Amino acid sequence: MAGRLVLALSVLLLLLLVGHCQGGKIGACYGRNADDLPAPDKVAQLIQQQSIKYVRIYDTNIDVIKAFANTGVELMVGVPNSDLLAFAQYQSNVDTWLKNSILPYYPATMITYITVGAEVTESTVNASALVVPAMRNVHTALKKAGLHKKITISSTHSLGILSRSFPPSAGAFNSSYAYFLKPMLEFLVENQAPFMVDLYPYYAYQNSHSNVSLNYALFSPQSQDVIDPNTGLVYSNMFDAQVDSIFFALMALNFKTLKIMVTESGWPNKGAAKETGATPDNAQTYNTNLIRHVVNDSGTPAKPGEEIDVYIFSLFNENRKPGIGSERNWGLFFPDKSSIYSLDWTGRGKVDVMTGANITNANGTWCIASANASETDLQNALNWACGPGNVDCSAIQPSQPCYQPDTLASHASYAFNSYYQQNGADVVACDFGGAGVRTTKDPSYDTCVFLAAGSKMSTTNSTSLPARSGSSPHTSAKCFTPLLFVLSVVIAAVML
């Protein structure tokens, strides 16, 4: 009897803890404001081939919803701003919409979120007062169908909903939106829904080159840290600063328990003449670093280690969108479904260096620690590479091939080179704030092999703690250790 009880409790705890430790999710936005896109069924096939599990669309187009049936992809659908008036005015309008657009295709199509309105405060027609009434009517319709606990309702916002975002601790919502913001936040808490926001470090960089460096916007390791003077928190990238500005704004209104979900973020691959930062290389760098940041559960300075779900914008360039050049060029794929640039959706370092950016100019080069770098700079760069940089640093652990010589410079050289090669052997990826330098001499020795251009990267990173690194262990390690401890306590208690 005791044995069966132990087994049952063990399985239950495993399920609970593993479910809790799944980590941040990465999805993709499927915008369709274009006249050259592949058919929805072809797009669904592409998404499955890329192992993308979460997709956001901006309406409830029947062809798109049907295309995702039985794919295992979780879909976020939207109620456009143009429908808010009808949804807010009459419950019958929402009931009919649910009956015609959702129920016939659910659950074969796994619809998990409904966004009611999109960035309403940015719209030329002020429909913000309609958002909460429409959300409540959608909730009522879902409740009638028994789906209110299976499909989550929220609304998306731009960073413009804040009156202040710097420093992050001073983040504050625009007081002119208070009339609809407070009831909306109360609705989200009541229904355990996330606060959804679209964040674009690209625009912060593009609009203020003098205050925001490209490295800071791209998560580059050589960026200069920014310190919040009110909290002392250190920010190494713009994305974290923007997320925390939302968090502090929510906290100021006493909504600090609300989960934040980033429903759009990305980088344009092309822009107008003055948009010099809009390039495929920068887009690849930003999205690669963002995915790693999310998958590793890096969290933010204000909430370290906390998972956050992010949707990359967007699958395709959208040639019908108005505005400056970059508006039409956020895509990851061409209309023929080929990649505009390579992107590792796993965030675990599964990269073929032969297809990396600028690889043809980097054959026969390695990245090592600079002899002129201080120990402090080397240590900080090593910590970053083995942590947020997502380098597999298992080889420089004790008893491993590259542990000896046990020196900071040797360990840093191995980590620097791994990061350099897995990022296409781009010269920028060997800077590390001046701590790295490129060389044409192979630094490999004995059984310690330094990866070179054309090598295959490891498909997964070690769950061991990086040598000399202050970063957190991999998500699975963070979850597995307390899981074993809890299980041992339960088993011991039952056996007494």
Disulfide bonds with the S-S distance in Angstrom:
Cys21-Cys479 2.28
Cys367-Cys430 2.01
Cys386-Cys393 1.99
Cys402-Cys448 1.90
